Amino acid sequence: MESISVFEIIKVGIGPSSSHTMGPWNAASAFIRIIKRERSIAEVKEVFLEFFGSLAKTGIGHGTDIAGMLGLNGEDFKTINTSKIDEIVHHIKTSEILNLGGEKEIPFVYGHHLVLNMSQSLDFHPNGMIFKAFFEDGTELVQDFYSVGGGFIASQEKNSIEKQCVRTLYPCHHGSDILKYCEKLGFDKMSDLILINEESWRTQEETRKEALYIWENIKECIYKGVNKEGILPGGLNVTRRAAGINRKLLGEKIYKSKEQWFQQVVDAEENFTNINKWISCFALAVNEENASFGRIITAPTNGASGVIPAVLMYAQAFTPHTSDDDIARFLLVAGEIGTLFKKNATISAAMGGCQAEVGVSSAMAAAGLTEILGGSVGQVLMAAEIAMEHHLGLTCDPIRGLVQIPCIERNTMGAMKAITAANIALESDPAKAKVSLDQVIQTMWETALSMNDRFKETSEGGLAIAVNVPEC
């Protein structure tokens, strides 16, 4: 089993969905690289892209078609000016021209060159897609891709595309491995072990810098979210709420920068109700940004991108554990817990429902918070187990395929459960726990396999059909 860096689980992304937006975008970019490796962009006459299964059924709401076009157009979701996305897509559709890889203009007719096949699924994974390139000499290149959650992509031939297999010094594929190595090495903090393993990808100093880079992006995303009002795109007419909550909590206070705003949050009245509202505000802010093609932190997915930011912001604003070291340790531990779910179950809602997204992110956040609040290695793992235990069976049933209802509010619930799980674990003896983290991960996977496909991001069950929203 290959090792996974924590920064493959927690990373900069773009909304609204890691599996349905970032995955297809990554696949399109990978297909461009394959063309360049096998032939050249200059030789391409036409390209075709067909989405299947969940990608097709909820593709419009998740921006799957948009991601496919932008990826083929040579755009990078980490650097693209998100305010220009609508303009670029409009130009491709109206001009019927795609600038393949940013190098060659070719004909591209939406509905002909890009198709959402809602009647067929590919066997390998419900998030399947097939790319085809036809060359001037009449030959063709065909490649299948599958978006397997968190922006990760695979093909039937390769479990991960264009990735070098890495083995860490102390491979941790299960919670029991973490306990074993921490005991062997005499580590009281789980993050000490993770920091050593991350040296397989970068130095410890670079790891800390990456963690602080993630934190800066989290603050930027929350700050944007609490300062934007209006209606979210997509046709559900969902009103942004984070800005209103922020305004009520701060009253008449004025701020002109992210730093000034954060200090006012820190200085705000601390009582249970206010802190509870702030946590919800943080999560809402992120997921409202996610729903509108904003730049967010995928942790471990976009649909669950508000949980870890909300809990980490809570820790920074309302606990004494606010150092750069605390931030790094929180993210290292949270990310490592995410890798356990990725390797032993799934982080894809199309495979496991929302327990695989908000449930996993809540477990990650609970572990990270327990780590910086002084929990033992056993208590950290216990917190993750408690958080997931109370998300088991959670379905993914987005109305109209949009990452809005129930997704946005669900992140506030995941954040609250994470904090509760951390507090329970800190007051408990892990030796007396009846369920281990490894057992709950296995149970989550068995639950995912038993779950009806209607509740796995197809918009064919649950709230998606119970709430009748007329088309606009």
C-alpha positions in Angstrom: 0.0 0.0 0.0 1.4 3.4 -1.0 1.9 6.2 1.4 0.0 9.5 0.9 1.2 12.9 2.0 -1.0 14.9 4.3 -0.9 17.7 1.7 -2.5 15.5 -0.9 -5.5 15.3 1.4 -5.5 18.9 2.6 -4.7 21.2 -0.4 -5.7 24.3 -2.3 -8.7 23.6 -4.5 -11.6 25.2 -6.3 -15.3 24.8 -5.8 -17.8 23.4 -5.9 -16.7 19.7 -5.8 -13.4 17.9 -5.5 -14.7 14.7 -7.2 -17.0 16.4 -9.7 -15.0 19.6 -10.5 -11.3 19.2 -9.5 -11.2 15.5 -10.5 -12.4 16.1 -14.1 -10.2 19.2 -14.3 -7.2 17.2 -13.2 -8.2 14.4 -15.7 -8.4 16.9 -18.6 -5.0 18.3 -17.7 -3.6 14.8 -17.5 -5.1 14.0 -20.9 -3.3 17.1 -22.3 0.0 15.8 -20.9 -0.6 12.3 -22.4 -1.2 13.9 -25.8 2.1 15.8 -25.5 3.9 12.6 -24.4 2.5 10.4 -27.2 2.2 13.0 -30.1 1.8 16.7 -30.0 -1.0 19.3 -29.5 -0.3 20.6 -33.0 -1.4 17.3 -34.5 -4.8 17.2 -32.8 -7.9 17.8 -35.0 -10.7 17.2 -32.5 -11.2 16.1 -28.9 -14.2 14.5 -27.3 -15.2 14.2 -23.6 -18.0 12.0 -22.3 -19.0 11.9 -18.6 -20.8 8.9 -17.1 -22.7 7.9 -13.9 -22.7 10.4 -11.1 -20.5 12.8 -13.0 -23.2 13.0 -15.7 -26.2 13.0 -13.4 -25.0 15.8 -11.2 -22.5 17.3 -13.6 -24.3 20.6 -14.3 -24.8 21.5 -10.6 -21.2 20.5 -9.8 -19.7 22.3 -12.7 -18.3 19.1 -14.1 -18.8 20.2 -17.7 -17.1 23.6 -16.9 -14.1 21.8 -15.3 -13.7 19.6 -18.3 -13.7 22.5 -20.8 -11.3 24.6 -18.7 -8.9 21.7 -18.1 -8.8 21.0 -21.9 -8.3 24.8 -22.4 -5.1 24.7 -20.5 -6.3 26.5 -17.4 -5.0 25.6 -13.9 -7.5 25.7 -11.0 -4.8 26.7 -8.6 -3.9 29.9 -10.5 -7.0 30.8 -12.6 -8.7 34.1 -11.8 -11.9 32.7 -10.5 -13.8 35.8 -11.5 -13.0 35.1 -15.2 -14.4 31.5 -15.3 -17.8 32.5 -16.6 -16.3 34.7 -19.3 -13.9 31.9 -20.5 -16.7 29.3 -20.6 -19.1 31.6 -22.4 -16.4 32.3 -25.0 -15.8 28.6 -25.6 -19.6 27.9 -25.9 -20.4 30.9 -28.2 -17.4 30.8 -30.4 -17.4 26.9 -30.5 -13.6 27.0 -30.3 -11.4 25.5 -27.6 -7.7 26.5 -27.2 -6.4 23.0 -26.5 -3.8 23.0 -23.9 -3.6 26.8 -24.4 -1.7 26.0 -27.7 -4.0 25.2 -30.6 -7.6 26.4 -31.4 -9.8 23.5 -32.4 -13.6 23.2 -33.1 -15.5 22.5 -29.9 -19.3 22.2 -29.9 -20.9 21.8 -26.4 -23.3 18.8 -26.6 -21.3 17.2 -29.4 -17.7 17.3 -28.2 -18.7 17.2 -24.6 -21.6 14.9 -23.6 -23.2 14.0 -20.2 -24.3 10.4 -20.5 -26.8 10.0 -17.8 -28.0 6.5 -18.9 -24.7 4.7 -18.6 -22.1 4.1 -15.9 -18.6 2.7 -16.3 -17.9 -0.5 -14.3 -14.6 0.6 -12.6 -16.1 3.6 -10.6 -19.3 5.6 -10.7 -17.3 8.8 -11.5 -16.1 7.8 -14.9 -15.1 9.8 -18.0 -13.6 9.0 -21.4 -11.4 11.4 -23.4 -10.7 10.9 -27.1 -8.3 12.9 -29.3 -8.5 12.5 -33.1 -5.4 13.5 -35.0 -4.9 15.0 -38.5 -3.6 11.7 -39.9 -6.9 9.9 -38.9 -5.5 8.1 -35.8 -7.0 8.5 -32.3 -6.0 8.4 -28.7 -8.5 7.2 -26.1 -8.1 7.4 -22.3 -10.5 6.6 -19.5 -10.3 8.4 -16.1 -12.1 8.0 -12.8 -12.5 10.7 -10.2 -12.1 8.8 -7.0 -12.6 11.5 -4.4 -10.6 14.5 -3.1 -9.5 15.5 -6.6 -7.6 12.2 -7.0 -7.9 10.5 -10.5 -7.3 7.0 -11.6 -7.6 4.8 -14.7 -8.3 1.1 -15.0 -4.6 0.5 -15.6 -3.3 2.7 -12.8 -4.7 3.4 -9.4 -3.3 6.8 -9.5 -2.3 8.8 -12.5 1.3 10.0 -13.0 2.2 9.6 -9.3 5.5 8.2 -8.0 4.9 5.5 -5.4 6.4 6.7 -2.1 7.1 4.6 1.0 7.6 6.5 4.3 10.1 5.6 7.0 7.3 4.5 9.3 4.4 3.4 7.1 1.1 4.3 8.8 -1.8 2.6 6.9 -3.9 2.0 10.0 -4.5 3.6 13.3 -2.7 0.7 14.9 0.4 1.5 13.0 0.4 5.0 14.4 0.1 3.7 17.9 2.8 1.1 17.3 5.4 3.6 15.9 4.7 6.3 18.4 5.2 3.8 21.3 8.3 2.4 19.6 9.9 5.9 19.1 8.7 7.3 22.4 6.5 10.0 20.9 3.8 11.6 23.0 2.6 13.6 20.1 1.2 12.0 16.9 2.4 14.9 14.9 6.0 14.1 15.7 5.7 10.8 13.8 3.9 12.5 10.9 6.5 15.2 10.6 9.2 12.5 10.1 7.2 10.6 7.5 6.5 13.8 5.5 10.3 14.0 5.0 9.7 11.5 2.2 8.3 14.4 0.2 10.0 17.5 1.7 12.0 18.8 4.5 10.5 19.5 7.9 10.9 23.2 7.4 9.1 23.0 4.0 6.3 20.9 5.7 5.8 23.7 8.2 5.8 26.3 5.5 3.2 24.3 3.5 1.0 24.1 6.6 1.1 27.8 7.2 0.4 28.4 3.5 -2.7 26.3 3.9 -3.7 28.3 7.0 -3.3 31.6 5.1 -5.6 30.3 2.4 -8.1 29.2 5.0 -8.2 32.7 6.5 -8.5 34.3 3.1 -11.4 32.0 2.1 -13.2 32.7 5.4 -12.6 36.4 5.1 -14.0 36.5 1.6 -17.0 34.5 2.7 -18.0 36.7 5.6 -17.9 39.7 3.4 -20.0 38.6 0.5 -23.8 38.9 0.4 -26.3 37.8 -2.2 -27.6 34.7 -3.9 -25.5 31.7 -4.7 -25.4 30.6 -8.4 -27.2 27.5 -9.7 -30.8 28.4 -9.6 -31.8 27.3 -6.1 -31.8 30.9 -5.0 -29.9 30.1 -1.8 -29.0 33.2 0.2 -25.5 33.6 1.6 -25.7 33.8 5.4 -22.2 34.0 6.7 -21.9 37.8 6.1 -25.1 38.4 8.1 -24.0 36.3 11.0 -20.6 38.0 11.0 -22.2 41.5 11.0 -24.5 40.7 13.9 -21.7 39.2 16.0 -19.4 42.2 15.4 -22.1 44.8 15.8 -20.8 48.3 14.8 -17.1 47.4 14.6 -15.3 48.4 11.4 -12.4 46.6 9.9 -10.4 47.2 6.7 -8.3 44.0 6.4 -8.3 40.3 7.1 -6.0 40.9 10.1 -8.2 43.5 11.6 -11.3 41.3 11.2 -9.6 38.3 12.8 -8.5 40.4 15.8 -12.1 41.6 16.3 -13.3 38.0 16.2 -10.7 37.2 18.9 -11.8 40.2 21.0 -15.5 39.4 20.6 -17.6 38.4 23.6 -16.9 34.8 24.5 -20.0 32.9 25.6 -21.3 29.5 24.4 -23.9 30.9 22.1 -21.6 33.4 20.4 -18.8 30.9 19.9 -21.3 28.4 18.5 -22.5 31.0 16.0 -18.9 31.9 15.1 -18.1 28.3 14.3 -21.2 28.0 12.1 -20.2 31.3 10.5 -16.7 30.1 9.6 -18.0 26.9 8.0 -20.8 28.7 6.1 -18.3 31.2 4.8 -16.1 28.6 3.3 -18.9 26.5 1.8 -20.6 29.5 0.3 -17.4 30.3 -1.4 -17.1 26.7 -2.5 -20.6 26.8 -4.0 -19.7 29.8 -6.2 -16.5 28.5 -7.8 -14.3 30.1 -5.1 -10.8 29.0 -4.2 -11.0 26.9 -1.1 -9.1 24.2 0.8 -10.0 20.7 -0.2 -10.0 18.8 3.2 -10.4 16.0 2.2 -13.1 17.1 -0.4 -14.7 20.3 -1.5 -18.2 19.3 -0.2 -16.6 19.0 3.2 -14.2 22.0 2.9 -15.7 24.0 5.7 -15.2 21.6 8.6 -11.4 21.8 9.1 -11.3 25.6 8.5 -14.1 26.2 11.0 -12.5 24.0 13.7 -9.0 25.4 13.2 -10.3 29.0 13.2 -12.2 28.2 16.4 -8.9 27.0 17.9 -7.1 30.1 16.8 -9.8 32.5 18.0 -11.0 30.9 21.2 -8.3 28.7 22.7 -4.8 29.5 23.9 -3.3 27.1 21.3 -2.5 29.7 18.6 1.1 29.3 17.7 2.4 28.4 14.2 3.5 25.1 15.7 -0.1 24.4 16.8 -1.4 25.2 13.3 1.2 22.8 11.7 0.5 20.0 14.2 -3.3 20.4 13.7 -3.0 20.1 10.0 -0.5 17.2 10.0 -2.6 15.1 12.3 -5.9 16.0 10.5 -4.3 15.1 7.1 -2.9 11.8 8.3 -6.3 10.7 9.6 -7.7 11.5 6.1 -5.1 9.2 4.5 -6.3 6.3 6.6 -9.9 6.7 5.3 -8.5 7.2 1.7 -6.5 4.0 1.9 -9.0 1.8 3.8 -12.4 3.1 2.8 -13.2 6.1 0.6 -13.4 9.9 0.6 -15.8 9.9 -2.4 -19.5 10.6 -1.9 -20.2 8.8 -5.1 -18.8 5.7 -3.5 -19.8 6.1 0.1 -22.3 9.0 0.6 -21.6 12.0 2.7 -20.2 9.9 5.5 -17.1 9.8 3.2 -16.9 13.5 3.0 -18.3 15.5 6.0 -17.9 12.4 8.2 -14.2 12.0 7.3 -13.5 15.7 7.6 -15.1 15.8 11.0 -12.9 12.9 12.1 -9.9 14.7 10.7 -10.8 17.9 12.5 -11.5 16.2 15.8 -8.1 14.5 15.7 -6.3 17.7 14.8 -8.0 19.7 17.6 -7.3 16.9 20.2 -3.6 17.0 19.2 -3.1 20.7 19.9 -5.3 20.6 23.1 -2.8 18.2 24.6 -4.4 14.8 23.9 -2.4 11.6 23.9 -1.9 9.6 20.7 -4.7 7.3 21.9 -7.0 10.2 22.6 -6.3 11.7 19.1 -7.4 8.4 17.4 -10.3 8.1 19.8 -11.6 11.6 18.8 -11.5 10.7 15.2 -13.4 7.4 15.9 -16.1 9.2 17.9 -16.6 11.8 15.1 -16.9 9.2 12.4 -19.1 6.9 14.5 -21.8 9.6 14.6 -21.7 10.2 10.8 -22.1 6.5 9.8 -24.7 6.1 7.1 -24.9 9.8 6.2 -26.2 10.0 2.6 -25.3 12.4 -0.2 -28.5 13.7 -1.8 -27.8 17.2 -3.1 -30.9 19.1 -4.4 -30.5 19.7 -8.1 -27.0 18.3 -7.9 -25.7 21.5 -6.4 -23.2 21.5 -3.5 -25.6 23.7 -1.5 -28.5 21.9 0.2 -27.9 20.1 2.5 -24.1 20.4 2.0 -23.4 23.9 3.3 -25.2 23.5 6.6 -23.9 20.0 7.0 -20.4 21.4 7.3 -21.5 23.4 10.4 -22.7 20.1 11.9 -19.5 18.3 11.1 -17.5 21.1 12.8 -19.6 21.0 15.9 -19.4 17.2 16.1 -15.6 17.4 15.7 -15.2 19.8 18.7 -17.6 17.6 20.8 -15.6 14.5 19.9 -12.4 16.1 20.9 -13.8 17.2 24.2 -15.1 13.7 24.9 -11.9 12.1 24.0 -9.8 14.4 26.2 -11.9 13.3 29.2 -11.7 9.6 28.3 -9.4 6.7 28.7 -8.7 5.2 25.2 -7.8 1.8 26.8 -11.5 1.5 27.7 -12.9 2.3 24.3 -15.1 -0.4 22.8 -14.5 0.7 19.2 -11.2 1.5 17.6 -10.6 3.9 14.7 -9.6 1.0 12.4 -12.9 -0.7 13.2 -15.0 2.4 12.5 -13.2 2.9 9.2 -14.0 -0.7 8.2 -17.6 -0.2 9.3 -17.8 2.9 7.3 -16.6 1.1 4.2 -19.1 -1.8 4.8 -21.8 0.8 5.2 -20.8 2.4 1.9 -20.9 -0.9 0.1 -24.4 -1.5 1.5 -25.8 2.0 0.7 -28.3 2.3 -2.1 -26.8 4.1 -5.1 -29.7 6.6 -5.0 -28.0 8.1 -1.9 -24.5 8.4 -3.4 -24.4 11.7 -5.1 -26.8 10.9 -7.9 -29.6 13.3 -6.9 -32.0 10.4 -7.2 -32.9 9.9 -3.6 -33.5 11.6 -0.2 -33.8 15.4 -0.2 -32.9 15.6 -3.9 -36.3 14.2 -4.8 -38.3 15.0 -1.7 -37.8 18.7 -2.3 -39.4 19.7 -5.6 -37.5 22.8 -7.0 -38.8 24.0 -10.3 -36.2 24.6 -13.0 -35.4 28.3 -13.6 
